């Protein structure tokens, strides 16, 4: 049992223990290492100014897989066994890398505060592929905000960087010596401890599910961390670190994503990026670590985000079984930096009525797999929530993963998210509508709404009305009236109650118009 972290930053070895293991990566870089090129603006993972590249070992390939993350909401205890590269670490012998030089040449920086984050995000894109087109670049930079330049020179810099030879980080920092040191420690669990103002704090980073459940048995109310995209914000805003933390980052058992013919299985540690890769590779079974290719993902996201083609004209494979609908929503509720660390299990356990994945999981009747020290159980997500931020999880339990029935080829499935911005914004309203038809008659209907009550709402009365009815405009208008009677929205900063009632009607009408193509003769 190790009581310290080991990581490398810009090729330099760092052995960290005590209080420093509990701080955010951005604070450690700036305050402990003097690497102030990593900027802090929002401390919420919204602006991307703090973007750094984190390399996780791929021992099979003998290299690191580098991805951009928001360092302000990533804790150091999550990064044992990784190589972190900051904007200062991109240069060799004082020479700017291809992206940095393109930003200079294209005048892509004005006040300069956001510039390091853009440079790191664009460098991350070129880590994955030789070149990027403009659609891929725009998609890859949705997590970076600039308030000065209007983005045009930044995009020009991104395109110009295609023309220069890019030295990859596995060449700049040979992986072999770092991997050799990490190899000896990869199966060693961590037990970290520190004290603030007389209060003790502990963090466990086990390497097995059994080790995690043993810690939970001793600390049943511990805060469980997977991606930390939510708890990171809460700690930054409150300044309060939980007394006991269980980190799941090193548990390979929870890292899988599988897309089968009947079911999608996702482990609690699998990230949204892993899920998108799995969907892009469907119907093959895809797993984290087997395929890190980025271009298929960026191309798909450019398409489903409407950069190249409208939603209704999305590629045929996005219409066949509904997986593309799920991918389209994933692509808009988090930027790349968030998707690289955020997890579906975190979205579920956070229990927010505006969580973007929940309406889809509700209408698919997904099952949550829950483990405790002495038993395991499975529960339908429709039975998992008991009230606002209240779940069926008991002290000492954790979510192992989720099993999602795969949408059928003849399902009519549409997912909806309404927010002030298209990308990287919190929802003001969400919905999922899933139907099956026999002829023109509706034989099955599943409808879920988010942001219209204390939990995501399954519209049971509306579903019962629809079964047996023809899919017509008049039917959906009546269904909208019934649905409005089922919701109990409130006024808040993201919309009024009346606005949400109108959206409840509108999405059912939109579903009707969107699916007419499915009813037309072949």
Order of alpha helices (4+ residues) and beta strands (2+ residues): beta-beta-beta-beta-beta-alpha-alpha-alpha-alpha-alpha-alpha-beta-beta-alpha-beta-alpha-beta-beta-beta-alpha-alpha-alpha-alpha-alpha-alpha-alpha-beta-beta-beta-beta-beta-beta-beta-beta-beta-alpha-alpha-alpha-alpha
